[in-house]
């Protein structure tokens, strides 16, 4: 939905740099013999020669278009060179193009705030640079002007057909020009210099648009290609928009643009000038109406975000025609491939840029055969992202199964095996979003649970913690709510020779004190959860800054035999006291009611141990089992009902998670599905309460 932002009162100079048929240029740099030859880059799909994703200007002169497939392009231009996109895991590998785009961005960002809009386009806010140039070396003081700047296209200039370069020179060095035009002139010189530098350092040509906002700059960059630049002064905005089709504006190319054309009977952006702001607000709402009113006048307050890195990572594949996926097994196969690709990219981002992705989202396109409701969209599903390819694969499959049940309108649909109820998947995509930088000095997201990990001192350690699943699980969006209780490493007990973990609430009292020997792992003492947490708080109060004695060996390095030999009598006494306290508190809870325990554990009334993601059953929220049983260290998860939660406990939580907890508690909109068991057999079921 468009957002109306007021334009700054101060003049801004924004440039939009767009690489010329970028994929082809990257391939031509790899194979210089292709330069000057009709060339196209084709997708990995071999059907009819593959889809064209980039076409050189030499091939365009021969009539080749991007909408064609490889076989058709060869018929139109027999001498065309078709270069296939590299393939990894059965899909296109665009890393070579991303890396080439990063080379360009590193050059452009030296002159101003830079926003990478895609692999091959960048926005630049040059306001500071042009103001500095205007104060120190204004264009009229220059002895010579670069030839590339003189080739610029200034909208509204040289209408009489006079010498273009001479007219541009006079426009650049005018002493009587207003302040905004002088800033544009400085921006023209700076962008020309940047384009020359990009060509020298990378071998790539690019086109650019220079204007006072992002919307106009993007329109300008496409007006004269390749390897040229266009300038839009304020005096020429009305003329430009007067003949510009509605759908040429960003965010008006789809349904909104079609609605405006049909409802208002307009064809160009300039036609919107006849409608008042109130009229547009009445029909399209306050925000959209104001945005349309501004667009008709060339007004846009959208800022250049100053982003060199992508906001998200994604991996997808399309399955057209007979290639459509019709079984769970085939969907799982391709999800595994896509998730491996995504995992590689987010791990690379973590290593290189110290950023963590927080949300995993699955997008699916599908259809149902012989169904009047086949137009219904397959719902997108999201969940917190866990690092590690296998974990992402498991979560993506669970998201697909949840979406399939909702798409088919029944929670009884069998999503296992090869059964098919007339559905087919035409595209799959997984994405990682909500990417944030790791705070300085932080090595684990477990800090949200007030954890301090003194052993963490490098980015590599941070990476290892995340790969081990230290990012806490959160509920599937649009599915349900759940909370994952932190493990012992997140609670941070200050014990030196043993660690404590939580066990089942239903565990017999005589089994409360047990030692378990895990391979290459710690010895763990199991106990009742509520008592454990209370005792942990007591221990933490006595010693807030625990540290290992010099030369002592961690419990992670000891096996069961070594641990028994090295435990001192003092430690045994401490463990005995701890067990006694735990047992007394457990017995006390059996005979008295909890009258306001100040703990987040009051949120939860039950527990499901085999959980990793969330599903919804009635009014109860639980975490279902992982699709594979490979994770040896399962996270503790809880089942609860919204009416059992005391909202006042939320105030006890750290501020960082209060807002997210409150979001979990909001009622969810349930899909309209038939009630299960709504049959006469169910009504007279012997288990029905009477």
N, C-alpha and C positions, 0 to 999 in steps of 0.2 A: 504494500500500500504506500503510495507516495506520501512524503512528509513535507509540509510547508515550513521552510526555514527562512527567516528574514535575512535579507542581504545586508552585509556589513556596510556601514556608512563610509568606511575607508576603502579606497580603490584597491582591488586585488588583481594580480596578474597570474593567471593559471594557464599552464600548457598541458596539452594531451599529446603524448608521443606514442605513435602506433607503428610497429615494425611492418615492413612491406613483405607480404607473403612469407612470413617468418620461417615456417617449417621448410620451405624450399631453400631459403637462404642458408639454413643450418646444413642441409644436405649438400648444397653447392660448396660450402666451405670444406666439408669432408671430401668431396669429389670436385675439385676445381674444373675438371673437364665439362661439367654440366653448366658452367656459367655461360650465359648467352643462348642456351639451348632451351627449347620448350620442355618444361619439366613440371611434374605434379607429384605430390606425396599422397599415397593411398593408404587406407586402413588395412589392418591385418586380415579382414574378412575377404576371402577369395571369391565370394559370389559375384559374378559378372565383373571380375577384375578388381573388386574392392571399391569402397567409396572414396572420392577425392576429398581431402581435407585442406589442401593448399595447392594453388595453381600459379605458376610463374606468369609474368606479364607477357612473355614471348608466347606461351601457350594460349593465353587469353586472346591474343591477336589472331590466332588460328581458329577461334570459336569455341575453345574448351571452357566449360563452366564448372563451378564447384558442385553443382547439383548433379553432375554426371557421374557415372561409374567408370572404372578403368577401361572396360571393353568399348564403351561408347566414345570415350575420349580418344582412343586409338583410331576409331573410324573417322572422327572429325579431324584428327591431327596424327597421321601415321608415324611421323618422326618424333613424337613425344616420348620422353623418358619418364617412366613410372617408378618411383622409389617407394619401397614399402617401409612403413613405420616399424621400428624394432619391436619384437614380440617377446614378452616374458610372462610365464604362467598362463599362456593362452590368450593374452590380451595385449593391447598396445602399451609399450613402455615409453613414456614421454620424458624420462629423466634427462635425456640429452638436450631436449628443447628447453626444459626448465633451467638447466645449468647455463645454457646460452643466454636465456632471458636475464638471469642473475648477473651476467657480465655487463649487460646494458644498464641494468638498474644501478650497479655500483658506480658507473660513470655519471649517470644523471643525478644521483643523489648528492653529488658534491656541490651542487648549485642551489639546492633548496629542499624543502620538505617533499618527500617522495611517497606516493601511494601506488603500490603495484596492483593494478586492477585485474590483470590476467597474465598468462605466460608472455604475451607479446604487446602489452600496452601499459602505460604508466602515466599517472597524473603528477604534475610538478607545481608546487606553489612557489613562484619566483618573486613574491612581493618584496621580501627583504633584499634580495639580490638586485632587483631593478631600482629600488629606492636608493641603495648604496651607490649604484652606478650613476644614477641621475644626479646625486650630490657631488660625486668625485670626478667622473668622466662622462658628462652628458654627450649624447650622439652628435650634437652640433659642434663639439670641440674636437671630434676625431678627424685626423688627417686623412684617413682612408677607411673605407667600409668594405668588409669581406664580400666577395662576389656572391656567396651563398645567401647572405642576407638580402642582397639586391634582387635575388630571384623570388623573393617572398611575394605571395598574393595577398594584397590588402583589399578587403572587400569594399566596394564602392569607389575604388581608385582606378584611374585610366579608363573610364567609360567611353571616352572619345577615340580609343584605339591608339593613343600616342605611345611613345617609347616607354615600355613597362619599367625597365631598370632605372631610367631617369626619373620617372614619377615616384618610384619607391624611395630613391635617394632623397628627393625633395621632402617626401613625407616623413622620413626618419629624422632629418636635421632641422625641421621647422622650429623656429624660435617662438612663434606666436601660437603654437599649439597649446591646448588646455592640458592640465596636469595629467589627466587620465590617458590621453593620447601619447604624451611623452613617456609615461610608464610603459605603454604598449610598445613604443619604439625601442626602448631598452630591452624589453622582453624578446622582441624580434631578433635583436643582435645576439642575446645570450643563447637562445634556442638554436640559432644557426651555428654558433660555435660548438654547442653540445653535439649536434648532429654530425658535424665534421669530426669531432673527437671520437664518437661512437664508430664511425666508418673506419678511422685510422686504427683503432685498437681492436675492433672485432671483425671488421670486414662487412658489417651489416648496414644496410640503408634503412632509413625510417622517415616517416612523414609526421608532421606536427601541426597542431592548431593552437593559436595564442589568443586568449580573450580574457574577459573579466570574471568569468565563472566557469565551473566544470562543464555545465551543460553546453554552453556555446563553444568551449574549447574542443569538446568531443565532436561536435558537428563540424567544426572547422577542419579538423585533422583528416576527415574523410573527403573533403571537397576537392583536393588536388593531390593525387598520388600517381606514381611513387616518388620518393626522395624529394619531397617539396614541403613547404609550410605555408599556412594560411593565417591571416590576421583578421579579427573581426572588431573594428572600432564600434563604440556605442552608437554612432550616427548611422550605422548600417544594419543594426539589429532588426529594426522594424521591417526593412526590405527583405532580409533573409527569411524571417519567420512568416512573412506575408504569403510566400509561395511554398513553404515547407509542409509536406504532407504530415498529418497528425501522427501517423504511425512511425515516423522517423525519430520521434522523441523517445528517449529511454523511459520505460514503464508505460508507454502508450501503444506498444506494439501488439498487445494481446486483447483480452476481453474488454478492458477499460477503454482502449482506443476505439474498438468497434462500437461500443455502447455510445461513446461521444459522437461518433460519426452518424449513427442512426437516430439517436435521441435528439440531438441538436441540429442535425442536418448540415454539418460542417465537414470540410475536406482538408483545410490547412490550419496550421496553428494560428495564423493571423485572423482566421474567421472567428476565433474565440473572443476577440476584442469587442465584439458587439454585445457580449453578455456581461452583466454586472457581477460583482463578486457575490452579492446576496443571491442572485439567481443561480449561480454555479454551486453555492453552498447548499441552497435549498434542494437541488437535484442530487448532488454527489456527497453531501456532508460537509461539515465545516472545514476539516483539514484538507480533503481532496479538492474542494471547491476553491479554497484559497491558493492551493498549489497550482491549479489550472489557470487561475487569474494571473498569477505571477509568471507562469511559463509563457503565456501569450505575450508578455511584455519583456521576455528575456531575462527575468529576475530569478536567481537561484542562489540561496545562501549555503548550499552544501559545501562543507569544508573538505580540503585534502587531508586525509586521516594520518598521514605520516607513517605509513606502514610499508616496510620493505619485505616482510615475510607474509605468507598466505594466512588468512584467517581460519582456514580449514584444510584438511587433506581428504581426498576422495579416490575411490577406485570403483569402476563400474564396467559393465559389459552389456551389450544389446543382443538379443536372440530373436531375429526376424524369421517370419514364415515358418518353415518346417523345423527350424532350429529352436523353437520355443520349448522351454523346459516344462515337462508335464509330470514329473515325479519328485518326491522329496529327496531321493538319492541324487538326482541330477542337480537339484538346487543346492544341496549340501556340497557337492563337488565344486561348483563354481563359487559358492560362498567361501570355501576354504582357499581357493586361489586368490580371490579378491582380498580376503582378510590378511593373507600373507603379504600381499603387496602393500596394503595399508599399514601393517605392522612395521615393515621395513622403513616406510616413509616417516612414521611418527617417531620411531627409534632414532632415525637419522636426525630428525628435527631436535630431539632431546639432546643428542650428543653434540650437535653443532651449535644450536641456538639456546640450549638450556630452557626449553619450553615443554609443558605438559599438556596433552589433550585430555579433556575431561568427559566428553560425551561421544558415544557411538550411536550413529543413526543408520537405519536401513531404509532404502528407498526401492520400491518394487513397482513395476508396471505389469499388469496381468489382465486377462479377460476370461470370462466364463462362457462356454459354448451353450447355445440354446437357452439363454436366460434373458428375460426382458430387462433385468437390472444389470446387464453386462457393462454398462457405462460406469458403474460404480468404481471409484478409485480404490486401489489397494492402499490401506492406511500405512503411512510411514510410522516407524517405531524407533524409540530412542531408549538408551540406558546409559549408566555411567560406564566409561571406558576403562577396561583393565588391560594393562600392558602384557604383552606376550601373545604370539600368534595363535596358540591353541585356545587361550582364553577368549580372544576376540572371535575366533571361529565358533566356539560354543555359544557365546552370547548372541552372535548374529543369527545362528540357527534358531535359538529360542525366540528371538524377535520375529523371525519369519513365521514360525509356527503360530505365534500369538496373532500376527497380522492376518495369516491365512484363515484362522478361525473367525476373526471379525469380518473378513472380506466375504466369506461364504455364509455368514449370518448364523452360525451355530457353533457353540462351544463343545459340541459332541463330535465334531469332525475328527476323523482319524488322521493325524498328521505324521504318522510313522509309516515306514515301509514304502511300498510302491503304489498304494491305492491312489486313485485319482477320481475326483468328483466333477470332472469337466472343466477344470481350470488349467491355464497355461501361463507361464511367466515369460514376458517378452523383454524384460530388462531387470538387472540387479545392480545395485550400487550401495557401497558402504562408505561412510564418511566419519571423520574424527573432527570435532569442532570444540568450541569453547577452549581454545588454546591460550594458556597463560604462561608467563615467565615464572620460573622458579624463584621465589624471593631470595634475596641475598642472605647467605648464611643458613638457608633452610635445605635440609637434605631428605625430607620425607613429608608427604602430605598428611601424615599422622599427627602433625602439629595441631590440626584442628581438634584433636583430643587431648591437648595440653601435654604433648609428649616432647621430651628433649632427648635426643640421641647423640651423646658425646662422641660416638665412634664415627660419625659421618663428617667427612672433611673435604670431599672432592666430588666433582660432577660424576665421576665414574661410580662412586658409592651410591650417589643419588639414583643413577640409572639402574643399578642392581636392585635397590629397594623397590623401585617402581616395577621392574620386571618380575619381582617376586610377588606382586599383587598388593603393595602397600596402599594403593589408592582404595579408599573405602567404597563398597558397593552402595548404590542408591537405587530407588525404585524406577521401574520402567515408566516412562511418561505415557499418559493416557491409559495406563493399565491399572496401577494400584500403588499403595504406599508400603514401605517397609523400612526398617532400620537395621543396620548391621552393627553388632556390638564389637568394639575393638578387641583385638587379641592381646595376649599378655605383653607382647613387644610394644604395643601401642600404649598400654597402661603405664609401663615403665616402672615395675617394682624394683626397689633398690636392694635386691639380694645378690650376693656374689657367687654362690655355688649351686643355686637351684633356681628353677623358674616354676611359675604356677600357671595352670590353664584351667578353663572352666569345663565342667562335665555336666552330664544330664541332671536335670532337677529331680528326675525319678530314680536316681541311683540309690541303691540300698545303703543304709547308714554304715554297715560293716565294711562296705567297699569304698568309703570316703577316702581312706588313706591308702593309696596304691602308687607304686612306682611303675613307670612304663619305659622300656628301653627302645628308643627309636634309632635306626641306623644313622650315624653321623648327626644326631640331633640331641637336644637337651633332655635331661631327666625331668619329668613333669609331675607335679603333685596336683591331683584332681580334687576338687571340693565344690560345695554348693556355691552358686554364683553370688547371691546377695551377701552371704557371709564373707566370701572372698573379697568382694569390693570394699566392704566395711573395714576389714582387716588391712587391706592395701592402703586405705586412707590413713589408718593409724600409723602404719609403718612409714608412709611418706611424711607424716607430720613429725615423726621422730628424727628423720634423716632426709632432708630435702635435697641434698647434694651428694648422692651416692657415688662412690668411685671404687674401682677395683684395686686391691692392694698390689703393690709392686711385686712382679714376679708370680702373681697368682694365675691360675689357669682357669679359663672360662668354662662354664658347664657345657658349652658347645664342643669343647675339646676332650671331654671325659666320657668314657663308657661307663656302664653300670658298675663294674668292678672297681674302677679307679675312684668313682664317686663315693662308694661306701668306705673305701680305705681313707680317703682324705677328709671326710666329714668329721669335724671335731665334736667332742661331747657338748660343747656350747651350742653348736649348730643343731645337734640332735634335740637338745633341750628346747631350742627356739622353735623347731618344727613341732615338737610335742605340744608346746604351749599354744602354737597357732592352731593345731588340730583341735585341742580342747576348746579354744575360744569359738572355733567354727561350729563344733558340735553343740555347744551351749546355745549359741545364737540360733542354730537351726531348730533346736528344741523349743526355744523361747518363741519363735515365730509360729510354731504349731499351736501354742496355747494362747496367743494374743494376736490382736489385729494390728495391722500397720496403720499408725495414726499420723501419716504425713512424712514418710521417709524422704529425706532430701537427696534423691538420687534419680538419675535419668532412667534407671532400671524400672521405676514405677510405671514407665510407659507400657511395659510389656507384660502380658499375662500368660503367654505360652511360648513354645519354641519348636522350630523345625530345623534339625541339624544339617540336613542334606540340601542346603540352599545355595544358590548363587545369583538368581534373578527372580523377578517378581511376576506373579500371576494373581488373578483376582477370583475369589470364590465367594459369592454372596457378599456379605458385609465384612468378611474377615480377609485381611491382607496377609499373604504368606509368601515365602520364597521357594520356588520349585527346585527340583534337582537339576544339576548341570547335565548337559547333553552327553558328556563323557565323564567317566569317573577317574580322570587322570590326576586331578589335583589332590595331593596327599594331605595338604593342610587346608581343611575347609574352614570358612569363616562362620562364626556364630551368628545366627539369624533368628528373628523373633516373629511371632504371629500375634496380631493384636486387632482389636476392634476400635473404631473411632470413638465410640461412646464410653470406652474404658480409659480414655486418656485424660489426665488432669492438665489443662492448658497452662496452669500457673507454673508447672515444672519447666516450661520452655524458657522462662526468664533465667533459669539457672545455667543454661547452656552458653558457650562462648558466642559472642556476637556474630562470628563468621558463619555459624550454622543455624542461628535462630530463624533467619528469613527462609532458609530452605526447608527447615522443619515445618514452619507454618504453611508453606506451600504444599507439603505432603498432606496436611490435615484438611485441606479444602476438599469439599465433595467433588467427586468425579462424575462427569456426564457419562452415563451408561448407554451402550448401544441398544437399540430397540431389537431385541431378539426374543424368540418364543421362550416361554418359561419351560425349564426342563421338568420332565415328569408330569406334565399337565394332561394326564390320561386317567380314565376311570380305574385302571389297575393301580396306579399310584395312589389314588384317593382311598382305595380300600386296602392299601398295603398294611400288613400286620404290624409294621414298625411305626406307623403313624400314631402320633400322640392323640388321644381322645379326651 
